[in-house]
Amino acid sequence: MIIKYKKLIFFFIFLFTSCSSTISRGGVALSKNKIYAISTFWNYTETPMAGFRASTIIDGVLSNRGIKTISLIGGEEEIENVKSKESFIRDKINRAKELGADYIILGSVQEWRYKTGIDGEPVVSYSIKVIDLKDGTVTFSGVGAKSGWGHKSIGVIAQEIANSLIK
């Protein structure tokens, strides 16, 4: 009898931890009275254009909430011409200032893929920083990572992370 309970307990532990998610707690509340420039996110994955995808999702979430945004998200050729990450960020900050933004949102994507296996679960991990363009201080830094069930897409998981990071 005890063996059956141990197997049942093990089964439930496995079931609830096999598709776990982790989200950074304590997101940021962005002001609707300020203008936020959004840069293409830096892509550390092997998935092409993951940085573009993550940054456009953040842009969409902000726009949906009535937050004023300026998109600095370029195309594929934008990354091809980059000399270094530092120069890329410096150029984006300068462009955001020229366009009259109060803040810039920068980010990087660490994971953007489907796990291999029977279910092919989506896995997404990215980080964002909100920088005050007046003095260069980081007003918010957050990381979100999540895996989902096989019936969800990467885009859905990325949007769930964005909704958790940005209140």
One Martini backbone bead per residue (centre of mass of N, CA, C, O) as a GRO file, in nm:
protein
  167
    1MET     BB    1   0.058   0.063  -0.022
    2ILE     BB    2   0.302   0.257   0.008
    3ILE     BB    3   0.408   0.225  -0.281
    4LYS     BB    4   0.164   0.354  -0.423
    5TYR     BB    5   0.198   0.635  -0.291
    6LYS     BB    6   0.483   0.691  -0.390
    7LYS     BB    7   0.411   0.679  -0.691
    8LEU     BB    8   0.197   0.900  -0.684
    9ILE     BB    9   0.376   1.126  -0.577
   10PHE     BB   10   0.587   1.114  -0.799
   11PHE     BB   11   0.397   1.176  -1.032
   12PHE     BB   12   0.309   1.463  -0.934
   13ILE     BB   13   0.585   1.587  -0.920
   14PHE     BB   14   0.655   1.541  -1.215
   15LEU     BB   15   0.414   1.687  -1.344
   16PHE     BB   16   0.466   1.980  -1.196
   17THR     BB   17   0.791   1.999  -1.288
   18SER     BB   18   0.820   1.948  -1.605
   19CYS     BB   19   0.652   2.247  -1.649
   20SER     BB   20   0.811   2.483  -1.552
   21SER     BB   21   0.831   2.820  -1.416
   22THR     BB   22   1.005   3.142  -1.448
   23ILE     BB   23   0.959   3.457  -1.288
   24SER     BB   24   1.007   3.765  -1.244
   25ARG     BB   25   0.970   3.958  -0.971
   26GLY     BB   26   0.866   4.267  -0.989
   27GLY     BB   27   0.767   4.464  -1.184
   28VAL     BB   28   0.702   4.733  -1.401
   29ALA     BB   29   0.571   5.063  -1.396
   30LEU     BB   30   0.463   5.249  -1.661
   31SER     BB   31   0.434   5.554  -1.790
   32LYS     BB   32   0.195   5.737  -1.989
   33ASN     BB   33   0.378   6.024  -1.990
   34LYS     BB   34   0.592   5.867  -2.144
   35ILE     BB   35   0.871   5.787  -2.358
   36TYR     BB   36   0.946   5.474  -2.533
   37ALA     BB   37   1.219   5.318  -2.645
   38ILE     BB   38   1.275   5.041  -2.876
   39SER     BB   39   1.496   4.790  -2.904
   40THR     BB   40   1.669   4.566  -3.026
   41PHE     BB   41   1.741   4.261  -2.931
   42TRP     BB   42   1.974   4.061  -2.816
   43ASN     BB   43   2.113   3.759  -2.965
   44TYR     BB   44   2.200   3.434  -2.796
   45THR     BB   45   2.089   3.253  -3.011
   46GLU     BB   46   2.012   3.017  -3.281
   47THR     BB   47   1.770   3.195  -3.342
   48PRO     BB   48   1.649   3.368  -3.576
   49MET     BB   49   1.529   3.680  -3.475
   50ALA     BB   50   1.464   3.682  -3.162
   51GLY     BB   51   1.509   3.984  -3.092
   52PHE     BB   52   1.282   4.094  -3.267
   53ARG     BB   53   1.047   3.938  -3.145
   54ALA     BB   54   1.070   4.032  -2.851
   55SER     BB   55   1.054   4.343  -2.904
   56THR     BB   56   0.771   4.339  -3.047
   57ILE     BB   57   0.618   4.232  -2.804
   58ILE     BB   58   0.676   4.462  -2.614
   59ASP     BB   59   0.555   4.680  -2.796
   60GLY     BB   60   0.266   4.560  -2.798
   61VAL     BB   61   0.211   4.568  -2.494
   62LEU     BB   62   0.246   4.873  -2.459
   63SER     BB   63   0.039   4.970  -2.667
   64ASN     BB   64  -0.205   4.821  -2.533
   65ARG     BB   65  -0.156   5.016  -2.260
   66GLY     BB   66  -0.091   5.322  -2.369
   67ILE     BB   67   0.209   5.336  -2.438
   68LYS     BB   68   0.457   5.531  -2.550
   69THR     BB   69   0.626   5.460  -2.864
   70ILE     BB   70   0.953   5.394  -3.007
   71SER     BB   71   1.078   5.239  -3.283
   72LEU     BB   72   1.417   5.067  -3.309
   73ILE     BB   73   1.333   4.836  -3.497
   74GLY     BB   74   1.483   4.654  -3.720
   75GLY     BB   75   1.637   4.466  -3.938
   76GLU     BB   76   1.846   4.226  -4.044
   77GLU     BB   77   2.069   4.435  -4.139
   78GLU     BB   78   2.134   4.561  -3.866
   79ILE     BB   79   2.313   4.321  -3.752
   80GLU     BB   80   2.523   4.290  -3.984
   81ASN     BB   81   2.653   4.599  -3.910
   82VAL     BB   82   2.770   4.516  -3.642
   83LYS     BB   83   3.051   4.556  -3.435
   84SER     BB   84   2.908   4.599  -3.145
   85LYS     BB   85   2.720   4.609  -2.869
   86GLU     BB   86   2.805   4.888  -2.766
   87SER     BB   87   2.751   5.044  -3.034
   88PHE     BB   88   2.457   4.965  -3.061
   89ILE     BB   89   2.357   5.097  -2.796
   90ARG     BB   90   2.464   5.381  -2.844
   91ASP     BB   91   2.296   5.433  -3.102
   92LYS     BB   92   2.015   5.392  -2.970
   93ILE     BB   93   2.037   5.613  -2.757
   94ASN     BB   94   2.085   5.849  -2.953
   95ARG     BB   95   1.821   5.810  -3.115
   96ALA     BB   96   1.623   5.842  -2.878
   97LYS     BB   97   1.704   6.134  -2.810
   98GLU     BB   98   1.640   6.260  -3.089
   99LEU     BB   99   1.320   6.160  -3.058
  100GLY     BB  100   1.232   6.224  -2.738
  101ALA     BB  101   1.293   6.023  -2.531
  102ASP     BB  102   1.298   5.914  -2.190
  103TYR     BB  103   1.329   5.607  -2.267
  104ILE     BB  104   1.493   5.283  -2.277
  105ILE     BB  105   1.457   4.957  -2.424
  106LEU     BB  106   1.645   4.682  -2.338
  107GLY     BB  107   1.774   4.356  -2.464
  108SER     BB  108   1.784   3.989  -2.417
  109VAL     BB  109   1.827   3.664  -2.564
  110GLN     BB  110   1.867   3.325  -2.439
  111GLU     BB  111   1.578   3.188  -2.521
  112TRP     BB  112   1.431   3.030  -2.839
  113ARG     BB  113   1.239   2.740  -2.824
  114TYR     BB  114   1.200   2.398  -2.887
  115LYS     BB  115   1.171   2.121  -2.744
  116THR     BB  116   1.266   1.812  -2.756
  117GLY     BB  117   1.015   1.576  -2.835
  118ILE     BB  118   0.696   1.498  -2.800
  119ASP     BB  119   0.584   1.806  -2.736
  120GLY     BB  120   0.748   2.066  -2.793
  121GLU     BB  121   0.825   2.282  -2.587
  122PRO     BB  122   0.828   2.602  -2.503
  123VAL     BB  123   1.122   2.829  -2.478
  124VAL     BB  124   1.181   3.127  -2.273
  125SER     BB  125   1.445   3.391  -2.254
  126TYR     BB  126   1.454   3.723  -2.106
  127SER     BB  127   1.582   4.061  -2.096
  128ILE     BB  128   1.539   4.384  -1.928
  129LYS     BB  129   1.588   4.746  -1.979
  130VAL     BB  130   1.542   5.060  -1.811
  131ILE     BB  131   1.645   5.380  -1.937
  132ASP     BB  132   1.742   5.688  -1.843
  133LEU     BB  133   1.824   5.953  -2.063
  134LYS     BB  134   1.923   6.181  -1.870
  135ASP     BB  135   2.136   5.979  -1.671
  136GLY     BB  136   2.162   5.648  -1.730
  137THR     BB  137   1.975   5.499  -1.552
  138VAL     BB  138   1.857   5.210  -1.408
  139THR     BB  139   1.509   5.152  -1.339
  140PHE     BB  140   1.508   4.856  -1.481
  141SER     BB  141   1.550   4.496  -1.412
  142GLY     BB  142   1.468   4.194  -1.601
  143VAL     BB  143   1.376   3.840  -1.576
  144GLY     BB  144   1.251   3.587  -1.805
  145ALA     BB  145   1.122   3.246  -1.766
  146LYS     BB  146   0.972   2.991  -1.988
  147SER     BB  147   0.762   2.708  -1.999
  148GLY     BB  148   0.548   2.509  -2.200
  149TRP     BB  149   0.315   2.368  -2.351
  150GLY     BB  150   0.260   2.216  -2.658
  151HIS     BB  151   0.004   2.421  -2.727
  152LYS     BB  152   0.211   2.641  -2.721
  153SER     BB  153   0.374   2.922  -2.810
  154ILE     BB  154   0.633   3.131  -2.810
  155GLY     BB  155   0.467   3.393  -2.819
  156VAL     BB  156   0.297   3.338  -2.569
  157ILE     BB  157   0.529   3.314  -2.369
  158ALA     BB  158   0.654   3.595  -2.424
  159GLN     BB  159   0.396   3.752  -2.337
  160GLU     BB  160   0.383   3.651  -2.045
  161ILE     BB  161   0.648   3.775  -1.963
  162ALA     BB  162   0.584   4.069  -2.032
  163ASN     BB  163   0.337   4.089  -1.834
  164SER     BB  164   0.524   4.038  -1.579
  165LEU     BB  165   0.741   4.272  -1.620
  166ILE     BB  166   0.493   4.458  -1.721
  167LYS     BB  167   0.239   4.650  -1.550
   0.00000   0.00000   0.00000
